[in-house]
């Protein structure tokens, strides 16, 4: 197995696992804000209990997301030094902002929120959770700014063989950014809502004594998932036009693709500049899953008079649907990332030039080490 393939497999597996925790926490924190705000306004004890219960699940997934993120960050320097060296001045800027501004603030707000129950004023405690949510969305924004630049490099110039940032505003107005960010946020709402609905359905099927508690979270989860799948489909299909504009080779249907491939051949030499079929396969299965989850809207009428609980079959259906948004998220990531191959930065840096100049044996050892580290972090947390 060659070095490039090992590096790609290692990063793909780590990034996929990390992304799953991201969409869970981004969705759950939005629902937590709604629950604690309702508790603040109504002063009903059930909302505090709901916030504490779902807050515990949120914190667990947040910690695991940090663990997988740390492992992933190591790989930029170890496995992809060519990427860091050539485009680090541009690609690293939004990543640095995400870490220093968004993530540090988010973790600070979250720590104060966790230990601030009944120690801080109700308004202050609620404001901390709002801060966690807003900085979580800010974190997602800056990560997507960095990813959008790899999809469509803008606002840079190459000097002395290194890309330098020349127009920071171009990063924020990148055509590959806006709709993709909406798609990710919608996927997070869908995942968080379906997770809340599925866990609540499990408790209700076991005839929990906290019927009213999980009835409330079931209803909130079903409604959120229904709205989420509608937004996911809307943002997903809206991406086709801008993506085809900035990446004419991605779907193989743009007339500009042939001219672009000819330009790359003259600049970088002969090669296969069309993305693997796997990208479109992943896209196709993601669309099928999205169409299947759209049936979630049929559950909304069953919320009337708790028919969704009394029939019981819908509860089993919700639990069976739980893996689907996670599978769809990975397939969407495959379609987006593999679809720009053979480039790390589209049309600028080939993937084979971004990998570190080390032997496959070194990467194999690092893969095993990172896997063990990831497992240790997960078990510890």
Secondary structure, DSSP 8 states (H G I E B T S, - for coil): --HHHHHHHHHHHHHHHHHHHHHHHHHHHHHHHHHHHHHHHH--HHHHHHHHHHHHHHHHHHHHHHHHHHHHHHHHHHT-HHHHHHHHHHHHHHHHHIIIIIIHHHHHHHHHHHTTTTTS-HHHHHHHHHHHHHHHHHHHHHHHHHHHHHHS--SEEEETTEEEE--HHHHHT-TTTHHHHHHHHHHHHHHHHHHHHHHHHHHHHTT-S-HHHHHHHHHHHHHHHHHHHHHHHHHHHHHHHHHHHH-TTSSS--THHHHHHHHHHHHH-S---S--HHHHHHHHHHHHHHHHHGGGHHHHGGGGGGHHHHS-HHHHHHHHHHHHHHHHHHHHHHHHHHTTTTEEETTTEEHHHHS-S--HHHHHHHHHHHHHHHHHHHHH-
